[in-house]
Amino acid sequence: MSEKHDVTGASTTGHVWDEDLADFTNQPPKWWMLGLAASGIFVVIYWLYYPSIPLPSSNTHFKGVGGWTAVKEMEADKGDVDAVRGKYELKLKNMTPAAILADNDLTEYVKRSGKVLFGDNCAGCHGTNGVGAKDKEGLIAPILNDDDWLYGGKIDDIHTTITGGRQGMMPAHKDSLSAQQIDDVAKYVKAMSDQGKDKADVDSAIAAGKKVFMESDCIACHGADGKGMQAMGSANLTDKVWRFDSSLEAVKYTITYGVNSGDPKARIAIMPNFKEAGKLSDSEIKKLAVYVYKFGGGQADAAVAPAQAAATAPATVSAK
């Protein structure tokens, strides 16, 4: 039963909360009622247009009159992206990595699209942006954004590394050198890194280690100057960059058991072959080569005209 409000005279439900606080019987505004009706109509249309209603069978549902699916939407979006990428992909298909670097627009495109490729295929070992990843024994894989390269940092070197992979080898010396000789040469190697080769060569405390280094097969790979040989992928022992732990004990361990030497205790350092494994296409490998080069550690090469084409892989296989 409705009543009149004592002050306003408006109709109320008769329920009073407090002296003059009552429930009125005013109707909502028309715009609000129209909005409510429109919302209801929208819900019904939306429910019918898109997949929504489960059917009696647990494996089926009402597919909607619009036939929409998330997969179709994804494919449509991918088609739009591919249309934008198409002109770049077609252009780089027949270009060498060096020619791509000479084309600023194409290089910028590769830097952006290569980021996803690197994240999916390389970051697990080399870390985000090539900063390297470490475990208790040192780097899992080399840092890619510095200027230290085992096999050369020119664009073609990087390209062939990714194409063919890399598995260098350092022999185990546990049978060719005595424990004392291993200890001596490890101290000499450590000194070359810590204080420089010139100072290490005149340090009488490690003269025995220098003698072992010069008279053993160390110089065959690392050279008499200790700077390594890119053709063989042997490390530069005179800088402060270490593939594994740089402690004296770790250096002795590496000399004793080697790297990829076949000894059960050898250190393992393998760069997989991405082409033969079918993981990456030729275009994707070129993208990755340019992307890694642009980290900042790539070594300059002779300028290449943007129009250069025919991407043939260099003959040497290299890796950092």
C-alpha positions as CSV (number, residue, x, y, z in Angstrom):
1,M,0.0,0.0,0.0
2,S,1.5,3.4,-1.0
3,E,1.4,6.4,1.1
4,K,2.4,10.1,0.8
5,H,5.6,11.4,2.1
6,D,5.0,14.0,4.9
7,V,7.5,16.5,3.5
8,T,7.5,16.1,-0.3
9,G,4.1,14.6,-0.8
10,A,5.6,11.9,-3.2
11,S,4.3,8.4,-3.1
12,T,6.2,5.9,-0.9
13,T,5.9,2.2,-0.2
14,G,4.9,3.0,3.3
15,H,8.2,1.9,4.7
16,V,10.1,4.6,6.6
17,W,13.7,4.1,7.6
18,D,14.1,7.1,9.8
19,E,12.0,10.2,10.4
20,D,12.0,11.4,6.8
21,L,13.9,8.6,5.0
22,A,11.4,6.6,3.1
23,D,11.2,4.2,0.1
24,F,9.7,6.1,-2.8
25,T,7.9,4.5,-5.7
26,N,9.5,6.6,-8.4
27,Q,10.1,4.7,-11.7
28,P,13.7,4.6,-13.2
29,P,14.4,7.1,-16.0
30,K,13.5,6.0,-19.5
31,W,17.1,6.1,-20.6
32,W,18.0,3.7,-17.9
33,M,15.2,1.3,-18.9
34,L,16.2,1.5,-22.5
35,G,19.8,0.8,-21.6
36,L,18.7,-2.2,-19.6
37,A,16.6,-3.6,-22.5
38,A,19.5,-2.9,-25.0
39,S,21.9,-4.8,-22.7
40,G,19.6,-7.8,-22.6
41,I,19.3,-7.8,-26.4
42,F,23.1,-7.5,-26.8
43,V,23.6,-10.5,-24.5
44,V,21.2,-12.6,-26.5
45,I,22.8,-11.7,-29.8
46,Y,26.3,-12.2,-28.4
47,W,25.4,-15.5,-27.0
48,L,24.0,-16.7,-30.3
49,Y,26.8,-15.3,-32.5
50,Y,29.7,-16.7,-30.6
51,P,30.3,-20.3,-29.3
52,S,28.6,-20.4,-25.9
53,I,26.1,-23.1,-25.0
54,P,27.3,-26.7,-24.1
55,L,25.3,-29.4,-25.8
56,P,24.2,-32.7,-24.2
57,S,27.3,-34.4,-25.6
58,S,30.3,-33.4,-23.4
59,N,32.5,-33.1,-26.5
60,T,30.3,-30.6,-28.4
61,H,28.9,-27.1,-28.0
62,F,26.9,-24.6,-29.8
63,K,29.4,-23.1,-32.4
64,G,27.6,-19.8,-32.9
65,V,26.0,-18.5,-36.0
66,G,29.1,-16.4,-36.8
67,G,31.4,-19.4,-37.0
68,W,34.0,-17.6,-34.9
69,T,37.0,-19.4,-33.4
70,A,40.2,-18.2,-31.7
71,V,42.2,-20.1,-34.3
72,K,40.5,-18.3,-37.2
73,E,41.1,-15.0,-35.5
74,M,44.7,-15.9,-35.0
75,E,45.2,-16.9,-38.6
76,A,43.6,-13.7,-39.8
77,D,45.9,-11.6,-37.6
78,K,48.9,-13.7,-38.8
79,G,47.8,-13.0,-42.4
80,D,47.9,-9.3,-41.7
81,V,51.3,-9.6,-40.1
82,D,52.6,-11.8,-43.0
83,A,51.4,-9.2,-45.5
84,V,53.5,-6.5,-43.9
85,R,56.5,-8.8,-43.5
86,G,56.2,-10.2,-47.0
87,K,58.1,-7.5,-48.8
88,Y,61.0,-7.8,-46.4
89,E,61.1,-11.6,-46.4
90,L,61.1,-11.7,-50.2
91,K,63.9,-9.2,-50.3
92,L,66.3,-10.9,-47.8
93,K,65.6,-14.4,-49.2
94,N,68.3,-14.0,-51.9
95,M,70.7,-11.7,-50.0
96,T,73.8,-12.5,-48.0
97,P,74.0,-11.6,-44.4
98,A,76.6,-8.9,-45.3
99,A,74.2,-7.4,-47.9
100,I,71.4,-7.3,-45.3
101,L,73.6,-5.4,-42.9
102,A,74.3,-2.8,-45.7
103,D,70.5,-2.2,-46.0
104,N,69.4,-0.1,-43.1
105,D,65.6,-0.8,-43.5
106,L,66.2,-4.5,-43.8
107,T,68.6,-4.5,-40.9
108,E,66.0,-2.8,-38.7
109,Y,63.4,-5.4,-39.7
110,V,65.8,-8.3,-39.0
111,K,66.7,-6.8,-35.6
112,R,63.0,-6.9,-34.6
113,S,62.0,-10.2,-36.1
114,G,65.3,-11.9,-35.0
115,K,64.5,-11.1,-31.4
116,V,61.8,-13.8,-31.3
117,L,64.1,-16.3,-33.1
118,F,66.9,-15.7,-30.7
119,G,64.5,-16.1,-27.7
120,D,63.2,-19.4,-29.0
121,N,66.4,-21.0,-30.1
122,C,69.5,-19.3,-28.5
123,A,68.6,-17.5,-25.2
124,G,68.4,-20.7,-23.3
125,C,72.2,-21.1,-23.6
126,H,73.5,-17.6,-24.5
127,G,71.1,-15.7,-22.2
128,T,68.8,-12.8,-23.1
129,N,70.5,-10.3,-25.4
130,G,73.6,-12.6,-25.6
131,V,74.8,-11.8,-22.0
132,G,75.6,-15.5,-21.4
133,A,74.2,-17.9,-18.9
134,K,76.2,-19.4,-16.0
135,D,76.2,-22.5,-13.9
136,K,78.6,-23.5,-11.2
137,E,81.3,-24.4,-13.7
138,G,81.1,-21.1,-15.6
139,L,79.4,-20.0,-18.8
140,I,77.0,-22.5,-20.3
141,A,77.6,-20.8,-23.6
142,P,79.8,-17.8,-24.6
143,I,78.8,-14.2,-24.2
144,L,77.7,-12.8,-27.6
145,N,77.7,-9.1,-27.0
146,D,81.4,-8.6,-26.3
147,D,84.3,-8.5,-28.9
148,D,85.9,-11.9,-27.9
149,W,85.3,-14.6,-30.5
150,L,86.8,-18.0,-30.7
151,Y,86.2,-18.4,-34.5
152,G,85.9,-14.8,-35.6
153,G,83.1,-12.3,-35.2
154,K,82.6,-11.2,-38.8
155,I,79.1,-11.5,-40.1
156,D,80.0,-14.5,-42.3
157,D,81.7,-16.2,-39.4
158,I,78.6,-15.9,-37.2
159,H,76.4,-17.0,-40.1
160,T,78.3,-20.2,-40.6
161,T,78.4,-20.9,-36.9
162,I,74.7,-21.0,-36.7
163,T,74.4,-22.9,-40.0
164,G,76.8,-25.7,-39.2
165,G,77.2,-25.6,-35.5
166,R,80.5,-26.0,-33.6
167,Q,82.2,-28.6,-31.5
168,G,85.8,-27.7,-30.8
169,M,88.1,-30.0,-28.9
170,M,90.9,-29.6,-26.3
171,P,92.7,-32.9,-25.6
172,A,93.0,-34.3,-22.1
173,H,96.6,-34.0,-20.8
174,K,96.3,-36.3,-17.8
175,D,98.3,-39.0,-19.6
176,S,100.8,-36.7,-21.4
177,L,101.7,-34.4,-18.5
178,S,102.5,-35.2,-14.9
179,A,100.4,-33.7,-12.0
180,Q,103.3,-31.3,-11.3
181,Q,103.5,-30.2,-14.9
182,I,99.7,-29.6,-15.0
183,D,99.9,-27.6,-11.9
184,D,102.8,-25.5,-13.3
185,V,101.3,-24.8,-16.7
186,A,97.9,-24.0,-15.1
187,K,99.7,-21.3,-12.9
188,Y,101.3,-19.9,-16.1
189,V,98.0,-19.8,-18.0
190,K,96.3,-18.1,-15.0
191,A,99.1,-15.6,-14.8
192,M,98.9,-14.7,-18.5
193,S,95.2,-13.7,-17.9
194,D,95.7,-12.0,-14.5
195,Q,98.8,-10.0,-15.1
196,G,99.4,-10.1,-18.9
197,K,101.7,-12.3,-20.9
198,D,104.7,-10.0,-20.8
199,K,104.7,-10.0,-17.0
200,A,104.0,-13.7,-16.8
201,D,106.9,-14.5,-19.1
202,V,109.4,-12.8,-16.7
203,D,107.9,-14.1,-13.5
204,S,110.5,-16.6,-12.2
205,A,107.8,-18.1,-9.9
206,I,106.0,-19.6,-12.9
207,A,109.0,-20.2,-15.2
208,A,108.4,-24.0,-15.0
209,G,104.9,-23.5,-16.3
210,K,106.1,-21.4,-19.2
211,K,108.6,-24.2,-20.1
212,V,105.8,-26.8,-20.1
213,F,103.6,-24.5,-22.2
214,M,106.3,-24.0,-24.8
215,E,107.4,-27.6,-25.0
216,S,104.0,-29.3,-25.0
217,D,101.3,-29.2,-27.5
218,C,99.8,-26.1,-25.9
219,I,101.4,-23.7,-28.4
220,A,100.2,-25.9,-31.3
221,C,96.6,-24.6,-30.7
222,H,97.0,-21.5,-28.6
223,G,100.2,-20.2,-30.3
224,A,103.4,-19.1,-28.7
225,D,101.8,-15.8,-27.8
226,G,98.9,-17.5,-26.1
227,K,96.4,-15.6,-28.1
228,G,94.7,-18.6,-29.7
229,M,94.0,-19.3,-33.4
230,Q,90.5,-18.5,-34.8
231,A,91.0,-21.1,-37.6
232,M,91.0,-23.8,-34.8
233,G,88.7,-22.0,-32.4
234,S,91.4,-22.1,-29.6
235,A,90.9,-19.6,-26.8
236,N,92.9,-16.4,-26.2
237,L,94.6,-17.2,-22.9
238,T,96.0,-13.7,-22.4
239,D,92.7,-11.8,-21.9
240,K,90.3,-12.0,-19.0
241,V,87.5,-13.8,-20.8
242,W,86.9,-17.4,-19.6
243,R,84.7,-20.0,-21.1
244,F,84.7,-22.0,-17.8
245,D,85.5,-21.1,-14.2
246,S,88.7,-19.0,-14.0
247,S,89.9,-20.3,-10.7
248,L,93.3,-22.1,-10.6
249,E,91.6,-25.4,-9.7
250,A,89.2,-25.1,-12.7
251,V,92.1,-24.3,-15.1
252,K,93.9,-27.4,-13.9
253,Y,90.7,-29.5,-14.4
254,T,90.3,-28.3,-17.9
255,I,93.9,-29.0,-18.8
256,T,93.7,-32.4,-17.1
257,Y,90.5,-33.7,-18.8
258,G,90.1,-31.4,-21.8
259,V,87.0,-30.2,-23.6
260,N,85.0,-32.5,-25.7
261,S,88.0,-34.9,-25.5
262,G,86.0,-38.1,-25.0
263,D,87.2,-38.4,-21.4
264,P,84.2,-39.1,-19.1
265,K,85.2,-36.1,-17.0
266,A,85.8,-33.7,-19.9
267,R,84.1,-30.4,-20.1
268,I,81.4,-30.3,-22.8
269,A,81.0,-27.3,-25.1
270,I,78.9,-27.9,-28.2
271,M,77.1,-25.5,-30.5
272,P,74.3,-27.4,-32.3
273,N,73.9,-27.5,-36.1
274,F,70.6,-25.6,-36.7
275,K,70.4,-26.3,-40.5
276,E,70.8,-30.0,-40.7
277,A,68.6,-30.5,-37.7
278,G,65.9,-28.7,-39.6
279,K,65.3,-26.3,-36.8
280,L,65.8,-23.1,-38.9
281,S,65.4,-22.1,-42.5
282,D,68.1,-20.3,-44.5
283,S,66.3,-17.0,-44.0
284,E,66.0,-17.5,-40.3
285,I,69.6,-18.4,-39.9
286,K,70.5,-15.1,-41.8
287,K,68.2,-13.2,-39.5
288,L,69.9,-14.7,-36.4
289,A,73.4,-13.9,-37.8
290,V,72.5,-10.3,-38.3
291,Y,70.7,-10.1,-34.9
292,V,73.7,-11.5,-33.1
293,Y,76.1,-9.3,-35.0
294,K,74.1,-6.2,-34.0
295,F,74.6,-7.0,-30.3
296,G,77.7,-4.8,-30.7
297,G,80.5,-7.3,-30.6
298,G,80.5,-8.2,-34.3
299,Q,83.7,-7.4,-36.1
300,A,83.7,-5.1,-39.1
301,D,84.2,-6.3,-42.6
302,A,84.5,-4.7,-46.0
303,A,81.4,-2.8,-47.0
304,V,78.9,-4.7,-49.2
305,A,76.5,-3.1,-51.7
306,P,72.8,-3.5,-50.7
307,A,72.1,-5.0,-54.1
308,Q,74.4,-7.9,-53.6
309,A,72.5,-11.2,-53.7
310,A,73.0,-15.0,-53.9
311,A,73.5,-16.0,-50.3
312,T,76.0,-18.7,-50.5
313,A,77.4,-19.9,-47.1
314,P,81.1,-19.3,-46.5
315,A,83.4,-22.3,-46.5
316,T,84.6,-22.1,-42.9
317,V,82.6,-23.1,-39.8
318,S,83.0,-20.8,-36.8
319,A,81.6,-20.1,-33.4
320,K,82.4,-17.9,-30.6
